[in-house]
Amino acid sequence: MRYMPSTWITVLVLVLLAHQINISFACIGVCYGLNGDNLPSPKDVIELYKRSQIQRIRIFEPLPEVLEALRGSNLLVTLGMRNEDITNIAASQEAANDWVNTHLVPYKIDVAFRYVTVGNEVIPGPLANYVTKAMNNTWNAIVSNGLDRVRVTTVVPANALGVSYPPSAGAFSDEVLGAMTDVATILYYTHAPLMINVYPYFAYASNPEEIPLDYALLNSNLQTVTVDGELNYNNLFDAMVDAFNTALEKINMGDVYVFISETGWPSAGNEPYTSIENARVYNTNVKKHIHDQVGTPRRPGRMLDTFFFAMFNENLKPAGVEQNFGLFYPDMSPVYPLD
Ligand SMILES: *[C@@H]1O[C@H](CO)[C@@H](O)[C@H](O)[C@H]1NC(C)=O
């Protein structure tokens, strides 16, 4: 009996700890793209993240003014390595050390780096076979600087899959099979997730006759369930994520988590498929889906950290939908509320 109190304290501590882990994992992130000539200063942008209670930020390259602005912000940072740097860093441990020494080490005390993404959508492509080596060299540099809570990964687009439907048939294309097997192997050994870009919008917009809008927007209802073997899908987002999970299983890497490095819906540029309302509904539903931690039918309950694309409408991107993915206008007013 006299041990009861300490048992209860242990339980309480564990519950509190779990709650805290929960919070730090289930939070929403937003990609901070800078392809605009009318965007606010990085300092103002980081303040906007904090005001908007966005806890995670993904940046595509290590810009010093952005890293400076992140100091002391407590935002959890995913930092991208530029695609142009991959071959050098794959070729030389020293180049990887330099990269980490330049872009992480000077900020490590007051910037909360969580992930480094080695390349953005380079698999498939001519750099695909350099990714694993570059990841490994970067990981070695990170570990030798005592930064090993930072995980090293890469970002792959939907077209890394040769088959993506139904989800249970998901498979990497022959072209990327070797590269993805190597990448998944290093992810597995370093306990890092694979980052994937998932855009139900593009699937829907290219095939609106066959894909119900509600299915693409995660407006789940019984009319829009698709059956895949023993699993039922009530939204396209889950189906797209699980196609990757199946593809990983097929290379014996089903234990590697997938996280979402980008998802979103443009608010303009291709009416009627794009609208402020569709964008609002999609992002609100994804946010709820992630917060609920229901996982996907193939990975029930599994964490699914997600970044929305993007913080701002970016006027230097190609005209049309690409300029209209922002949650905010460049003047920092919201395009729509994200509840
Ligand atoms: C990763 O780096 C370590 C240390 O240099 C090396 O022993 C290992 O073979 C490398 N692995 C890959 C997949 O390159």
The ligand as a Gaussian input file, in Angstrom:
#p B3LYP/6-31G(d) Opt

LIG

0 1
 C       27.006000       5.633000     -44.358000
 O       28.138000       6.188000     -43.755000
 C       28.844000       5.277000     -42.921000
 C       29.967000       6.045000     -42.238000
 O       30.807000       6.661000     -43.183000
 C       29.357000       4.124000     -43.770000
 O       30.020000       3.189000     -42.944000
 C       28.162000       3.456000     -44.456000
 O       28.612000       2.457000     -45.324000
 C       27.369000       4.473000     -45.241000
 N       26.148000       3.878000     -45.765000
 C       25.673000       4.161000     -46.967000
 C       24.392000       3.504000     -47.345000
 O       26.226000       4.926000     -47.739000

